[in-house]
């Protein structure tokens, strides 16, 4: 059992350190719009910080008529393209060759009858069939929300730390709910352009929340009858701005803005629910065996160390 716990500890450290220098979630985007003659025109947007060449797009039963050389626009290499398909691409396949585990592709097609299709292509599912009956809901943003939470090591680390300072299932539920409500508020306000905060500053403050949380964990503060949800709510407001920055980088379907925002937020919550039991199990196993007497100290080192690293890194980007 001791060897199992040691292996588990090593795995956790490797996962955290392996993601330390990982790329931010920044999926490619294929935006297509149907023209009157059943041709299609749009943009292929591939992250400029991705490793390797842009992924290749292959359209079944369509002939590509033109594609411009890519030009840098923000965080993307953008190519304008047009193709002739003879008829609608509903029921046809779009495949992408050259995606990676850190670069997915959100495909958005707007048809001339006003309907839309959105799908998410990944390295494991690189072929997308456009359905005959397209969904009226932008469900692709749901999977982007899940992916962003699971790939956002700073957000995951904050949730991990909360489990050390909250006692009782009811108190934990209140705390996670407060965190959820708070980041939902700032996520919505930011995407709707009601509030604007520089993304670099937001990311630096998120790192500060981890340092504060590490101090709480180190001092073994356990909130039982007090209100940890107040702290979680305040910090959740900052994390919501971080989520909004990621969503703005991806791009939002403005015609279905509220639905896109809703599905992205639901995806984040599902991601949280996925990691909570895993983190709880890890803490329980470590506290009963290998790190019985020092688990809080080791956890605070991990959270505070990474938080300090990110704070320095993000402040340097600002100045």
Residue frames as qw, qx, qy, qz and C-alpha x, y, z in Angstrom:
[[0.000, 0.885, 0.466, 0.000, 0.00, 0.00, 0.00],
 [0.337, -0.756, 0.099, 0.552, 2.89, 2.32, 0.81],
 [0.377, -0.105, 0.591, 0.706, 4.35, 1.85, -2.69],
 [0.170, 0.652, 0.670, 0.311, 0.94, 2.62, -4.17],
 [0.153, -0.927, -0.253, 0.230, 0.73, 5.88, -2.26],
 [0.395, -0.548, 0.338, 0.655, 4.28, 6.83, -3.23],
 [0.331, 0.202, 0.690, 0.611, 3.48, 6.16, -6.89],
 [0.041, 0.816, 0.564, 0.114, 0.29, 8.18, -6.59],
 [0.271, -0.844, -0.031, 0.461, 2.20, 11.09, -5.07],
 [0.385, -0.289, 0.525, 0.702, 4.78, 10.99, -7.85],
 [0.250, 0.489, 0.716, 0.431, 2.01, 10.89, -10.46],
 [0.058, -0.910, -0.388, 0.136, 0.33, 13.98, -8.97],
 [0.319, -0.710, 0.210, 0.591, 3.59, 15.94, -8.95],
 [0.373, -0.028, 0.665, 0.646, 4.34, 14.93, -12.55],
 [0.177, 0.692, 0.657, 0.241, 0.88, 15.97, -13.68],
 [0.136, -0.932, -0.177, 0.286, 1.22, 19.38, -12.07],
 [0.335, -0.606, 0.399, 0.601, 4.77, 19.98, -13.30],
 [0.420, 0.194, 0.727, 0.508, 3.95, 18.63, -16.73],
 [0.143, 0.805, 0.530, 0.224, 1.27, 21.27, -17.10],
 [0.361, -0.692, -0.117, 0.614, 3.40, 24.04, -15.57],
 [0.100, -0.450, 0.390, 0.797, 4.73, 25.23, -18.90],
 [0.362, 0.392, 0.814, 0.230, 1.83, 23.97, -20.97],
 [0.005, -0.222, -0.369, -0.902, 0.00, 26.10, -23.53],
 [0.356, 0.210, 0.440, -0.797, -3.18, 27.89, -22.53],
 [0.458, 0.437, 0.774, 0.004, -6.42, 26.59, -23.96],
 [0.194, 0.604, -0.190, -0.749, -6.63, 28.25, -27.36],
 [0.654, 0.243, 0.708, 0.105, -8.41, 26.02, -29.89],
 [0.112, -0.035, 0.561, 0.820, -8.37, 26.54, -33.62],
 [0.427, 0.515, 0.469, -0.577, -11.53, 27.87, -35.25],
 [0.168, 0.141, 0.731, 0.646, -13.08, 27.14, -38.63],
 [0.291, 0.530, 0.383, -0.699, -15.76, 29.69, -39.50],
 [0.153, 0.131, 0.765, 0.612, -17.81, 29.00, -42.64],
 [0.383, 0.460, 0.330, -0.730, -20.80, 30.77, -44.15],
 [0.490, 0.353, 0.753, 0.261, -22.95, 29.37, -46.95],
 [0.065, 0.308, -0.244, -0.917, -23.31, 31.61, -50.00],
 [0.646, 0.361, 0.132, -0.659, -26.24, 31.83, -52.43],
 [0.686, 0.441, -0.491, -0.307, -24.69, 29.42, -54.96],
 [0.962, -0.268, -0.031, -0.050, -24.03, 26.74, -52.30],
 [0.610, 0.417, -0.409, 0.535, -20.39, 27.74, -52.10],
 [0.640, -0.708, -0.244, 0.175, -18.81, 28.45, -48.72],
 [0.373, 0.645, -0.253, 0.617, -16.48, 31.20, -47.56],
 [0.653, -0.748, -0.102, -0.061, -14.85, 31.82, -44.23],
 [0.054, 0.798, -0.539, 0.264, -11.73, 31.81, -42.11],
 [0.900, -0.125, -0.370, 0.193, -9.41, 29.14, -40.78],
 [0.171, -0.843, 0.323, -0.395, -7.90, 30.43, -37.51],
 [0.889, -0.062, -0.383, 0.243, -5.04, 28.40, -36.04],
 [0.521, -0.838, 0.021, 0.161, -3.25, 29.34, -32.78],
 [0.429, 0.811, -0.348, 0.193, 0.05, 31.07, -33.52],
 [0.271, -0.652, 0.656, -0.268, 1.63, 29.54, -30.39],
 [0.962, -0.005, 0.201, -0.185, 0.80, 25.95, -31.39],
 [0.415, -0.481, 0.701, 0.323, 3.66, 23.57, -32.04],
 [0.459, 0.145, 0.797, 0.366, 4.07, 22.60, -35.69],
 [0.059, -0.075, -0.481, -0.871, 2.25, 23.63, -38.85],
 [0.547, 0.073, 0.212, -0.806, -1.47, 24.51, -38.94],
 [0.534, 0.134, 0.828, -0.106, -3.75, 21.50, -39.24],
 [0.089, 0.061, -0.674, -0.731, -4.97, 20.57, -42.72],
 [0.559, 0.277, 0.429, -0.653, -8.71, 20.80, -43.48],
 [0.003, -0.018, 0.884, 0.467, -10.24, 18.20, -45.77],
 [0.561, 0.244, 0.241, -0.753, -13.80, 18.66, -47.08],
 [0.410, 0.139, 0.886, 0.169, -15.57, 15.65, -48.55],
 [0.339, 0.618, 0.662, 0.255, -17.25, 16.24, -51.94],
 [0.034, 0.971, 0.113, -0.206, -16.07, 19.85, -52.03],
 [0.709, 0.357, 0.065, 0.605, -13.44, 21.64, -54.07],
 [0.357, -0.710, -0.119, 0.594, -11.38, 24.35, -52.44],
 [0.482, 0.800, 0.236, 0.266, -11.31, 27.37, -54.75],
 [0.266, 0.730, -0.244, 0.580, -9.06, 29.75, -52.86],
 [0.700, -0.638, -0.224, 0.231, -7.07, 30.04, -49.66],
 [0.174, 0.906, -0.234, 0.309, -4.90, 33.04, -48.82],
 [0.563, 0.217, -0.590, 0.536, -1.60, 32.82, -47.04],
 [0.515, -0.677, -0.498, 0.169, -2.10, 33.07, -43.27],
 [0.154, 0.608, -0.191, 0.755, -1.61, 36.38, -41.51],
 [0.351, -0.195, -0.710, 0.579, -1.23, 36.99, -37.80],
 [0.331, -0.576, -0.180, -0.725, -4.30, 38.46, -36.07],
 [0.635, -0.592, 0.255, -0.426, -3.97, 38.50, -32.29],
 [0.538, -0.408, 0.733, -0.083, -3.25, 34.96, -31.12],
 [0.804, 0.305, 0.505, -0.070, -4.15, 33.35, -34.45],
 [0.138, -0.239, 0.658, 0.701, -2.79, 32.66, -37.90],
 [0.535, 0.514, 0.451, -0.495, -5.81, 33.49, -40.07],
 [0.144, -0.073, 0.742, 0.651, -6.38, 32.24, -43.62],
 [0.576, 0.364, 0.140, -0.719, -9.36, 33.25, -45.74],
 [0.188, -0.059, 0.931, 0.308, -10.77, 30.39, -47.76],
 [0.649, 0.289, 0.049, -0.702, -13.61, 29.58, -50.15],
 [0.204, -0.100, 0.956, 0.187, -14.87, 26.32, -51.61],
 [0.596, 0.118, -0.302, -0.735, -17.50, 24.98, -53.97],
 [0.346, -0.089, 0.897, -0.262, -19.62, 22.02, -52.91],
 [0.182, -0.163, -0.802, -0.546, -22.40, 21.87, -55.50],
 [0.523, -0.603, -0.449, -0.401, -25.00, 21.60, -52.76],
 [0.485, -0.764, 0.212, -0.369, -25.22, 21.93, -48.98],
 [0.322, 0.422, -0.802, 0.272, -22.52, 20.35, -46.81],
 [0.675, -0.264, 0.409, -0.554, -25.21, 18.99, -44.49],
 [0.977, 0.051, 0.161, -0.133, -24.58, 15.28, -44.19],
 [0.721, 0.558, -0.299, 0.282, -20.97, 15.64, -45.37],
 [0.816, -0.426, -0.135, 0.367, -17.72, 15.18, -43.51],
 [0.158, 0.902, -0.291, 0.278, -15.12, 17.71, -42.44],
 [0.905, -0.274, -0.126, 0.301, -11.85, 16.23, -41.23],
 [0.017, -0.944, 0.308, -0.115, -8.79, 17.90, -39.78],
 [0.927, 0.078, -0.180, 0.318, -5.33, 16.39, -40.06],
 [0.483, 0.387, -0.307, 0.723, -2.60, 17.57, -37.72],
 [0.481, -0.747, 0.003, -0.459, -4.45, 18.47, -34.51],
 [0.385, 0.275, -0.743, 0.473, -2.67, 17.83, -31.22],
 [0.449, -0.466, -0.727, 0.229, -3.68, 17.08, -27.65],
 [0.204, -0.493, -0.314, 0.785, -3.40, 20.76, -26.78],
 [0.185, 0.271, -0.263, -0.907, -5.06, 22.10, -29.94],
 [0.374, 0.455, 0.804, -0.084, -8.68, 21.23, -30.67],
 [0.014, 0.058, 0.421, 0.905, -10.78, 22.89, -33.37],
 [0.311, 0.501, 0.587, -0.555, -14.20, 24.50, -32.99],
 [0.137, 0.173, 0.693, 0.687, -16.10, 24.29, -36.30],
 [0.254, 0.546, 0.450, -0.659, -18.91, 26.79, -36.92],
 [0.146, 0.193, 0.706, 0.665, -21.04, 26.71, -40.06],
 [0.305, 0.457, 0.344, -0.761, -23.80, 29.25, -40.81],
 [0.328, 0.321, 0.801, 0.384, -26.28, 28.21, -43.49],
 [0.035, -0.157, -0.283, -0.945, -28.22, 30.57, -45.74],
 [0.446, -0.541, -0.599, -0.386, -31.51, 29.50, -44.17],
 [0.320, -0.725, 0.211, -0.572, -30.28, 30.89, -40.84],
 [0.930, -0.365, -0.032, -0.029, -29.52, 27.56, -39.16],
 [0.073, 0.791, -0.586, 0.160, -26.11, 26.88, -37.67],
 [0.958, -0.106, -0.248, 0.094, -23.87, 23.97, -36.82],
 [0.070, -0.800, 0.538, -0.256, -21.09, 23.86, -34.26],
 [0.981, -0.113, -0.150, 0.043, -18.86, 20.92, -33.51],
 [0.308, -0.814, 0.492, 0.014, -15.59, 20.25, -31.74],
 [0.884, 0.344, -0.303, 0.087, -12.84, 18.25, -33.47],
 [0.534, -0.729, 0.428, -0.006, -10.07, 16.74, -31.35],
 [0.109, 0.557, -0.803, -0.181, -6.97, 14.68, -31.98],
 [0.278, 0.003, 0.952, -0.130, -9.01, 11.56, -31.07],
 [0.402, 0.615, 0.670, -0.106, -12.09, 12.62, -33.01],
 [0.178, -0.400, 0.294, 0.850, -10.79, 14.58, -35.98],
 [0.048, -0.214, -0.725, -0.653, -13.70, 13.84, -38.34],
 [0.262, 0.337, 0.486, -0.762, -16.95, 15.76, -37.97],
 [0.089, 0.385, 0.795, 0.461, -20.10, 14.93, -39.94],
 [0.223, 0.017, 0.086, -0.971, -22.38, 17.93, -40.36],
 [0.272, 0.316, 0.880, -0.226, -25.85, 16.61, -39.47],
 [0.038, 0.458, 0.650, 0.605, -28.84, 17.03, -41.76],
 [0.356, -0.827, -0.351, -0.259, -30.81, 18.52, -38.88],
 [0.398, 0.354, -0.414, 0.738, -28.52, 21.00, -37.16],
 [0.404, -0.541, -0.613, 0.410, -28.88, 21.84, -33.49],
 [0.001, -0.880, -0.189, -0.437, -30.21, 25.25, -32.52],
 [0.565, -0.818, 0.105, 0.035, -27.93, 25.23, -29.46],
 [0.416, 0.739, -0.498, 0.182, -24.15, 25.88, -29.55],
 [0.902, -0.427, 0.038, -0.055, -23.27, 22.77, -27.54],
 [0.759, 0.383, -0.263, 0.457, -19.65, 22.86, -28.72],
 [0.022, -0.700, 0.334, -0.630, -19.04, 25.47, -26.03],
 [0.838, -0.478, 0.087, -0.248, -19.99, 22.92, -23.37],
 [0.947, 0.017, -0.049, 0.316, -17.00, 20.75, -24.27],
 [0.399, 0.611, -0.209, 0.651, -14.77, 23.80, -24.45],
 [0.443, -0.714, 0.197, -0.505, -15.83, 24.66, -20.89],
 [0.951, -0.299, 0.072, 0.015, -14.99, 21.17, -19.65],
 [0.806, 0.317, -0.092, 0.491, -11.65, 21.28, -21.46],
 [0.121, 0.747, -0.206, 0.621, -10.79, 24.71, -20.09],
 [0.653, -0.651, 0.213, -0.323, -11.40, 23.65, -16.50],
 [0.971, -0.150, 0.124, 0.139, -9.45, 20.40, -16.87],
 [0.716, 0.384, -0.028, 0.582, -6.54, 22.13, -18.65],
 [0.053, -0.826, 0.122, -0.547, -6.54, 25.17, -16.37],
 [0.661, -0.043, -0.618, 0.422, -4.04, 24.04, -13.75],
 [0.048, 0.199, -0.384, 0.900, -4.42, 27.22, -11.65],
 [0.621, -0.253, -0.086, -0.737, -8.21, 26.81, -11.40],
 [0.848, -0.120, -0.512, -0.065, -7.85, 23.10, -10.57],
 [0.482, 0.123, -0.578, 0.647, -5.25, 23.89, -7.92],
 [0.259, -0.288, 0.233, -0.892, -7.60, 26.38, -6.25],
 [0.811, -0.221, -0.239, -0.485, -10.35, 23.76, -6.03],
 [0.767, 0.040, -0.578, 0.275, -7.81, 21.26, -4.66],
 [0.223, 0.219, -0.495, 0.811, -6.80, 23.72, -1.93],
 [0.507, -0.353, -0.004, -0.787, -10.37, 24.45, -0.90],
 [0.840, -0.204, -0.475, -0.163, -10.77, 20.84, 0.18],
 [0.565, 0.054, -0.579, 0.586, -8.12, 21.35, 2.88],
 [0.032, 0.103, -0.354, 0.929, -9.79, 24.29, 4.60],
 [0.594, -0.183, -0.131, -0.772, -13.46, 23.32, 4.51],
 [0.070, -0.042, 0.954, -0.288, -14.99, 20.86, 6.97],
 [0.442, 0.370, 0.654, -0.489, -18.32, 19.14, 6.45],
 [0.341, 0.326, 0.753, 0.459, -20.21, 18.21, 3.31],
 [0.085, 0.874, 0.477, -0.033, -22.76, 21.02, 3.71],
 [0.221, -0.835, 0.134, 0.485, -20.03, 23.61, 4.17],
 [0.390, -0.193, 0.660, 0.612, -18.15, 22.27, 1.14],
 [0.285, 0.588, 0.704, 0.279, -21.33, 22.46, -0.94],
 [0.022, -0.945, -0.241, 0.220, -21.88, 26.09, 0.08],
 [0.338, -0.658, 0.362, 0.567, -18.26, 26.97, -0.68],
 [0.366, 0.041, 0.733, 0.572, -18.18, 25.38, -4.14],
 [0.191, 0.750, 0.622, 0.124, -21.61, 26.86, -4.94],
 [0.123, -0.912, -0.054, 0.387, -20.39, 30.34, -3.94],
 [0.353, -0.421, 0.557, 0.622, -17.31, 29.90, -6.12],
 [0.332, 0.354, 0.779, 0.398, -19.53, 28.79, -9.00],
 [0.097, 0.879, 0.462, -0.062, -22.00, 31.68, -8.67],
 [0.231, -0.813, 0.135, 0.518, -19.20, 34.23, -8.38],
 [0.288, -0.299, 0.627, 0.659, -17.28, 33.20, -11.48],
 [0.285, 0.545, 0.745, 0.259, -20.56, 32.85, -13.41],
 [0.014, 0.916, 0.277, -0.290, -21.31, 36.51, -12.62],
 [0.154, -0.746, 0.348, 0.546, -17.98, 37.94, -13.77],
 [0.401, 0.029, 0.786, 0.469, -17.80, 35.54, -16.72],
 [0.259, 0.710, 0.641, 0.132, -21.14, 36.86, -17.99],
 [0.047, -0.936, -0.108, 0.332, -20.42, 40.52, -17.27],
 [0.314, -0.558, 0.507, 0.578, -17.05, 40.36, -19.00],
 [0.367, 0.188, 0.789, 0.456, -18.24, 38.52, -22.12],
 [0.155, 0.811, 0.559, 0.078, -21.16, 40.96, -22.40],
 [0.405, 0.394, 0.003, 0.825, -18.62, 43.85, -22.24],
 [0.387, -0.855, -0.266, -0.221, -20.24, 45.31, -19.11],
 [0.491, -0.806, 0.282, 0.170, -16.93, 45.20, -17.26],
 [0.759, 0.562, -0.241, 0.225, -13.42, 45.17, -18.71],
 [0.570, -0.735, 0.353, 0.102, -10.27, 44.17, -16.83],
 [0.356, 0.674, -0.630, -0.145, -6.85, 43.58, -18.45],
 [0.960, -0.028, -0.254, -0.117, -6.37, 39.85, -18.81],
 [0.588, 0.353, -0.540, 0.488, -2.73, 39.95, -17.71],
 [0.191, -0.421, 0.457, -0.760, -3.66, 41.67, -14.44],
 [0.842, -0.204, -0.006, -0.500, -6.47, 39.19, -13.84],
 [0.898, 0.127, -0.407, 0.110, -4.12, 36.23, -14.24],
 [0.306, 0.402, -0.560, 0.657, -1.65, 37.80, -11.80],
 [0.476, -0.354, 0.331, -0.734, -4.39, 38.26, -9.18],
 [0.935, -0.065, -0.216, -0.273, -5.49, 34.64, -9.68],
 [0.679, 0.253, -0.557, 0.407, -1.93, 33.60, -8.79],
 [0.080, -0.406, 0.471, -0.779, -2.23, 35.72, -5.64],
 [0.782, -0.272, 0.021, -0.560, -5.37, 33.83, -4.61],
 [0.906, 0.061, -0.411, 0.083, -3.34, 30.62, -4.70],
 [0.363, 0.350, -0.548, 0.667, -0.66, 32.11, -2.44],
 [0.432, -0.362, 0.298, -0.770, -3.31, 33.20, 0.07],
 [0.915, -0.116, -0.166, -0.348, -4.93, 29.76, -0.09],
 [0.736, 0.233, -0.548, 0.322, -1.54, 28.10, 0.48],
 [0.020, 0.377, -0.531, 0.759, -1.08, 30.13, 3.69],
 [0.707, -0.247, 0.131, -0.649, -4.52, 29.02, 4.91],
 [0.936, 0.056, -0.337, -0.084, -3.69, 25.39, 4.17],
 [0.513, 0.364, -0.581, 0.516, -0.30, 25.66, 5.85],
 [0.173, -0.315, 0.501, -0.787, -1.81, 27.06, 9.06],
 [0.165, -0.216, -0.962, 0.024, -4.39, 24.24, 9.00],
 [0.362, 0.098, 0.220, -0.900, -7.36, 26.58, 9.10],
 [0.052, -0.280, -0.937, -0.205, -10.53, 24.49, 9.04],
 [0.337, -0.076, 0.019, -0.938, -13.72, 26.41, 8.49],
 [0.071, -0.254, -0.962, 0.076, -16.54, 24.55, 10.17],
 [0.009, 0.726, 0.640, -0.252, -19.12, 27.01, 11.46],
 [0.057, -0.612, 0.095, 0.783, -17.69, 30.17, 9.89],
 [0.626, 0.690, 0.242, -0.271, -18.15, 31.25, 6.30],
 [0.482, -0.283, 0.579, 0.593, -15.46, 30.02, 3.87],
 [0.447, 0.597, 0.609, 0.270, -17.96, 30.64, 1.09],
 [0.032, 0.968, 0.069, -0.240, -17.38, 34.39, 1.49],
 [0.314, -0.615, 0.557, 0.462, -13.70, 33.92, 0.64],
 [0.481, 0.150, 0.790, 0.350, -14.56, 31.51, -2.17],
 [0.327, 0.826, 0.458, -0.029, -17.09, 33.98, -3.58],
 [0.046, -0.918, 0.179, 0.351, -14.58, 36.83, -3.63],
 [0.323, -0.435, 0.717, 0.438, -11.89, 34.74, -5.27],
 [0.514, 0.397, 0.748, 0.136, -14.46, 33.24, -7.65],
 [0.289, 0.906, 0.150, -0.269, -15.06, 36.72, -9.07],
 [0.078, -0.737, 0.552, 0.383, -11.41, 36.86, -10.12],
 [0.412, -0.084, 0.874, 0.245, -11.40, 33.34, -11.55],
 [0.499, 0.656, 0.550, -0.133, -14.51, 34.22, -13.57],
 [0.220, 0.890, -0.200, -0.346, -12.57, 37.00, -15.27],
 [0.239, -0.460, 0.799, 0.305, -9.93, 34.42, -16.13],
 [0.499, 0.318, 0.805, 0.045, -12.57, 32.13, -17.66],
 [0.391, 0.842, 0.249, -0.277, -13.93, 35.12, -19.61],
 [0.004, -0.753, 0.504, 0.423, -10.49, 35.86, -21.03],
 [0.343, -0.118, 0.896, 0.255, -10.26, 32.31, -22.36],
 [0.442, 0.581, 0.679, -0.086, -13.75, 32.49, -23.86],
 [0.248, 0.891, -0.019, -0.380, -13.02, 35.83, -25.53],
 [0.149, -0.550, 0.711, 0.412, -9.83, 34.38, -27.00],
 [0.404, 0.180, 0.885, 0.148, -11.81, 31.48, -28.44],
 [0.218, -0.036, -0.396, -0.892, -14.51, 33.74, -29.78],
 [0.323, 0.293, 0.747, -0.501, -18.19, 33.70, -28.97],
 [0.093, 0.419, 0.756, 0.494, -21.08, 33.05, -31.33],
 [0.063, 0.074, 0.210, -0.973, -22.64, 36.50, -31.05],
 [0.503, -0.169, -0.456, -0.714, -25.93, 35.38, -32.59],
 [0.788, -0.391, -0.458, -0.125, -26.33, 32.86, -29.76],
 [0.160, 0.592, -0.506, 0.607, -24.33, 34.73, -27.15],
 [0.585, -0.439, 0.378, -0.568, -26.39, 33.77, -24.11],
 [0.989, 0.000, -0.008, -0.145, -26.57, 30.10, -25.11],
 [0.685, 0.472, -0.416, 0.368, -22.81, 30.02, -25.86],
 [0.083, -0.569, 0.509, -0.641, -22.12, 31.58, -22.48],
 [0.798, -0.298, 0.222, -0.474, -24.52, 29.19, -20.74],
 [0.981, 0.127, -0.144, 0.013, -23.05, 26.03, -22.27],
 [0.481, 0.540, -0.484, 0.492, -19.47, 27.17, -21.62],
 [0.311, -0.521, 0.472, -0.640, -20.31, 27.84, -17.98],
 [0.924, -0.158, 0.115, -0.328, -22.11, 24.50, -17.58],
 [0.849, 0.346, -0.343, 0.203, -19.03, 22.79, -19.04],
 [0.141, 0.570, -0.550, 0.594, -16.86, 24.45, -16.40],
 [0.623, -0.384, 0.380, -0.567, -19.16, 23.22, -13.63],
 [0.986, 0.067, -0.086, -0.124, -19.17, 19.68, -14.98],
 [0.606, 0.492, -0.480, 0.401, -15.36, 19.82, -15.04],
 [0.207, -0.536, 0.521, -0.631, -15.39, 20.88, -11.38],
 [0.850, -0.205, 0.219, -0.433, -17.70, 18.02, -10.44],
 [0.908, 0.288, -0.298, 0.060, -15.39, 15.59, -12.22],
 [0.466, 0.471, -0.540, 0.519, -12.27, 16.61, -10.29],
 [0.447, -0.583, 0.309, -0.603, -13.79, 17.08, -6.83],
 [0.951, -0.248, 0.080, -0.164, -14.22, 13.35, -6.01],
 [0.833, 0.334, -0.250, 0.362, -10.77, 12.59, -7.42],
 [0.146, 0.620, -0.399, 0.660, -9.10, 15.29, -5.32],
 [0.662, -0.511, 0.228, -0.499, -11.04, 14.17, -2.26],
 [0.997, -0.042, -0.066, 0.022, -9.90, 10.58, -2.73],
 [0.630, 0.478, -0.334, 0.513, -6.27, 11.64, -3.20],
 [0.153, -0.631, 0.381, -0.659, -6.29, 13.74, -0.01],
 [0.849, -0.366, 0.137, -0.357, -7.94, 10.91, 1.95],
 [0.957, 0.134, -0.173, 0.189, -5.40, 8.32, 0.77],
 [0.464, 0.527, -0.361, 0.613, -2.39, 10.53, 1.43],
 [0.332, -0.617, 0.306, -0.644, -3.61, 11.67, 4.85],
 [0.909, -0.305, 0.111, -0.261, -4.11, 8.08, 6.01],
 [0.960, 0.047, 0.039, 0.274, -0.78, 6.74, 4.81],
 [0.697, 0.298, -0.046, 0.651, 2.30, 8.36, 3.32],
 [0.164, 0.403, -0.114, 0.893, 1.79, 11.98, 4.41],
 [0.437, -0.614, -0.658, 0.009, -0.36, 11.43, 7.47],
 [0.438, -0.657, -0.289, 0.541, 1.36, 14.08, 9.59],
 [0.237, -0.463, 0.187, 0.834, 2.43, 16.56, 6.94],
 [0.385, 0.496, 0.686, 0.368, -0.12, 16.57, 4.16],
 [0.051, 0.951, 0.279, -0.126, -1.16, 20.18, 4.78],
 [0.318, -0.733, 0.328, 0.504, 2.45, 21.34, 4.70],
 [0.431, -0.041, 0.714, 0.550, 3.22, 19.52, 1.44],
 [0.273, 0.705, 0.624, 0.194, -0.01, 20.75, -0.14],
 [0.070, -0.950, -0.094, 0.288, 0.76, 24.34, 0.86],
 [0.388, -0.489, 0.513, 0.589, 4.25, 24.02, -0.68],
 [0.391, 0.284, 0.748, 0.455, 2.72, 22.79, -3.94],
 [0.132, 0.850, 0.502, 0.090, -0.03, 25.42, -4.11],
 [0.207, -0.919, 0.029, 0.334, 2.11, 28.29, -2.85],
 [0.491, -0.349, 0.534, 0.594, 5.13, 27.36, -4.93],
 [0.352, 0.404, 0.673, 0.510, 3.22, 27.24, -8.19],
 [0.002, 0.919, 0.394, -0.028, 1.21, 30.34, -7.23],
 [0.328, -0.785, 0.186, 0.492, 4.44, 32.28, -6.58],
 [0.460, -0.073, 0.631, 0.620, 5.96, 31.09, -9.86],
 [0.241, 0.637, 0.635, 0.364, 2.89, 32.15, -11.83],
 [0.137, -0.933, -0.223, 0.246, 2.71, 35.50, -10.02],
 [0.363, -0.588, 0.374, 0.619, 6.31, 36.35, -10.96],
 [0.385, 0.152, 0.722, 0.555, 5.81, 35.11, -14.52],
 [0.137, 0.752, 0.608, 0.213, 2.58, 37.05, -15.04],
 [0.199, -0.899, -0.080, 0.383, 3.82, 40.29, -13.43],
 [0.405, -0.378, 0.491, 0.672, 6.88, 40.21, -15.69],
 [0.307, 0.430, 0.704, 0.475, 4.55, 40.00, -18.69],
 [0.019, -0.909, -0.410, 0.067, 2.73, 43.13, -17.49],
 [0.246, -0.863, 0.163, 0.410, 5.87, 45.21, -17.02]]
